[in-house]
Amino acid sequence: MTPTTAATRPWDPLVGSQDQATYAAAGFGGVAGLGQRPALLVIDMQYRTMGTTRRPMQESMEEFPTSCGEVAWAAADRVSVLMALFRRKRWPVLYPHVSAKNSNELGRLAAKTPSMWQVGSKGYEFFEGIAPEPTDILVPKKHPSAFFGTSLVSHLVDLGVDTLVMVGCTTSGCVRASVVDGFSYNYRIAVPEDCVYDRSDVVHRVNLFDMAQKYADVMPSAELMTRLDALPHAALRT
């Protein structure tokens, strides 16, 4: 999942020029742009998806079967830089995160991915390098989307947010589900392609393509930060 420039998109090796031309001809892939009041959503960046040490994925999975290993740590390196910009601008940072479940809460997802419900308590802790600060907002969730059954929209309305920058994991799972729901709520969505990660490089790239065509502005974090830095500082809470 090497970062790419806008001229070379992450999905180019997998999505052929004819397919891309078809989407363009159908009118997909427009640019929504940024609003004036962004918020950063740090989705599921917990040890259960990263491991407690920087190791290749297969080794990291020995600690947590759901860990994405090195690609998660690489994304975290870039998230920390993006997060520093949000903190400097005094923009809100929210943490939609997987919360522990009891045996009566597992539902259908437990049948599809039983390993997710066999995670030790350490796995639910936030990655230390980008852990929440006291002024950040925690949004525990039981399902893939950061919106489903959570208080997220209430917080975003209270903060006057119009743009959501989503980072974390997995690209094809909780990030994508949150992107689709956020788009459905009419928020502007930005996904820095090198700040999200997945356990499959192919799945990561294809989902970035599909989100870019339908729901989100997808771009390298460096490009997004340039655009964000041009926006004024704001203290959304009064």
C-alpha positions in Angstrom: 0.0 0.0 0.0 2.6 2.5 -1.1 1.5 6.1 -1.1 0.8 7.4 -4.6 0.5 10.8 -6.3 -2.7 11.9 -7.9 -1.2 11.1 -11.4 -0.8 7.5 -10.4 -3.8 6.2 -8.5 -3.7 3.2 -6.2 -6.2 1.3 -8.2 -4.5 1.8 -11.6 -2.7 -1.6 -11.5 -6.1 -3.4 -11.0 -8.8 -1.3 -12.6 -8.2 -1.1 -16.3 -8.3 2.0 -18.4 -11.5 0.8 -20.1 -13.3 0.3 -16.8 -12.1 3.7 -15.6 -13.3 5.3 -18.9 -16.7 3.6 -18.4 -17.1 5.1 -15.0 -16.1 8.5 -16.3 -18.5 8.3 -19.2 -21.3 7.4 -16.8 -20.5 10.6 -14.8 -18.9 9.0 -11.7 -15.8 10.3 -9.9 -16.7 13.9 -9.4 -15.1 16.1 -6.7 -17.2 17.2 -3.8 -14.5 19.4 -2.3 -14.0 20.4 1.3 -16.3 22.5 3.4 -15.2 24.9 6.1 -15.6 22.8 9.3 -13.8 19.5 9.0 -13.6 16.7 11.6 -11.2 13.8 11.8 -12.7 10.4 12.3 -10.0 7.9 13.5 -11.7 4.5 12.9 -10.7 1.4 14.8 -7.0 2.2 15.2 -6.7 -0.1 18.1 -4.1 -2.8 18.9 -6.5 -5.4 17.6 -5.9 -4.1 14.0 -2.3 -3.1 14.4 -0.5 -5.3 16.9 1.5 -4.0 19.8 4.8 -4.0 17.9 5.7 -3.1 14.3 5.8 -6.5 12.5 4.8 -8.0 9.1 1.1 -8.9 9.0 1.6 -12.7 9.3 3.8 -12.3 12.4 1.5 -9.7 13.9 -1.5 -12.0 13.4 0.1 -14.4 15.9 -0.7 -11.8 18.6 -4.1 -10.7 17.2 -5.6 -12.6 14.3 -7.3 -9.4 13.1 -4.1 -7.4 13.0 -3.0 -5.9 9.7 0.6 -5.5 10.9 3.1 -3.3 9.1 0.6 -1.6 6.8 -1.4 -0.4 9.8 1.8 1.1 11.4 2.7 2.8 8.1 -0.8 4.3 8.0 -0.4 5.4 11.6 2.8 7.3 10.8 0.9 9.4 8.3 -2.2 9.7 10.5 -0.1 11.2 13.2 1.0 14.0 10.9 -2.5 14.6 9.7 -3.8 14.6 13.3 -1.2 17.2 14.2 -2.7 19.5 11.6 -6.2 19.0 13.0 -5.0 19.8 16.5 -3.1 22.9 15.3 -6.3 24.1 13.6 -8.4 23.3 16.7 -10.7 21.0 14.7 -12.4 18.1 16.4 -11.0 14.6 16.4 -13.4 11.7 17.1 -12.7 8.1 17.7 -15.3 5.6 16.4 -13.9 2.3 17.8 -14.9 -1.3 18.3 -16.1 -1.8 21.8 -16.1 -5.2 23.6 -19.3 -7.2 23.4 -20.9 -9.7 25.6 -22.3 -13.0 24.4 -25.8 -11.5 23.8 -24.5 -8.8 21.5 -22.6 -10.8 18.9 -25.3 -11.0 16.2 -24.7 -12.1 12.6 -21.2 -10.6 12.3 -20.0 -13.1 14.9 -20.9 -16.0 12.6 -19.0 -14.4 9.7 -15.9 -13.4 11.6 -15.7 -15.2 14.9 -12.1 -14.2 15.6 -13.2 -10.6 16.2 -14.9 -11.7 19.4 -11.9 -13.5 20.8 -9.8 -10.4 21.3 -8.1 -9.8 24.7 -8.6 -6.5 26.5 -5.3 -5.1 25.3 -6.6 -5.4 21.7 -9.3 -2.8 22.4 -6.8 -0.2 23.6 -6.0 2.7 21.3 -2.7 2.8 19.5 -0.4 4.8 21.7 1.1 7.0 19.0 -2.3 8.5 18.1 -4.4 7.8 21.2 -7.2 10.2 22.1 -6.6 13.3 24.1 -9.0 14.4 26.9 -10.8 16.8 24.6 -11.4 14.2 21.9 -14.7 12.4 21.5 -15.0 8.6 21.8 -17.7 6.9 19.8 -18.0 3.2 20.8 -19.7 1.1 18.1 -20.9 -2.5 17.8 -21.2 -2.6 14.0 -19.0 -1.7 11.0 -20.4 1.8 10.4 -19.4 4.6 12.8 -22.9 5.9 12.4 -25.1 2.8 13.0 -26.5 2.8 16.5 -24.0 5.5 17.8 -24.0 9.1 19.0 -21.8 10.2 16.1 -24.4 12.4 14.2 -25.4 14.1 17.4 -21.8 15.1 18.1 -21.2 16.3 14.5 -24.4 18.4 14.5 -23.4 19.9 17.9 -19.9 20.8 16.4 -21.3 22.2 13.2 -19.1 19.9 11.1 -19.6 19.8 7.3 -16.7 17.6 6.2 -15.5 14.3 7.5 -11.9 13.1 7.0 -11.8 9.4 7.6 -8.7 7.4 8.5 -8.2 3.9 9.9 -9.4 0.5 9.0 -10.4 -1.5 7.3 -10.6 0.2 3.9 -13.2 -2.3 2.8 -15.0 -2.7 6.1 -15.6 -0.1 8.8 -14.1 2.8 6.8 -16.2 2.0 3.7 -19.4 1.5 5.8 -18.8 4.8 7.5 -18.0 6.6 4.3 -21.3 5.4 2.7 -23.3 6.4 5.8 -21.6 9.7 6.1 -22.2 10.4 2.4 -25.9 9.5 2.9 -26.1 12.1 5.7 -24.9 14.7 3.2 -21.4 15.2 4.7 -18.5 15.9 2.4 -16.2 13.0 2.7 -12.4 12.9 2.3 -10.3 9.7 2.5 -6.5 10.1 2.5 -5.6 6.9 0.7 -2.4 6.3 2.6 -4.1 6.7 6.0 -6.4 3.8 5.6 -5.5 0.1 5.5 -6.7 -3.4 5.0 -5.4 -6.9 5.3 -5.6 -7.4 1.5 -3.8 -5.0 -0.8 -6.1 -5.8 -3.7 -9.3 -5.3 -1.6 -7.8 -2.0 -0.3 -7.1 -0.6 -3.8 -10.4 -1.7 -5.3 -12.4 -0.2 -2.5 -10.5 3.1 -2.7 -11.5 3.2 -6.4 -15.2 2.5 -5.7 -15.4 5.1 -2.9 -13.6 7.6 -5.1 -16.2 7.1 -7.9 -19.3 7.3 -5.7 -18.9 8.6 -2.2 -15.6 10.4 -1.3 -12.8 12.5 -2.5 -9.8 10.1 -2.3 -6.3 11.5 -2.4 -2.8 11.2 -0.9 -2.6 12.6 2.6 0.0 15.2 1.5 -2.4 16.6 -1.0 -5.3 16.6 1.5 -3.2 18.4 4.1 -2.3 21.1 1.6 -6.0 21.7 1.0 -6.9 21.6 4.7 -4.1 23.9 5.6 -5.7 26.6 3.4 -8.8 26.6 5.6 -9.0 29.0 8.5 -8.5 27.9 12.1 -11.6 27.3 14.0 -12.7 26.7 17.5 -16.0 24.9 17.0 -16.8 24.5 20.6 -17.9 27.6 22.5 
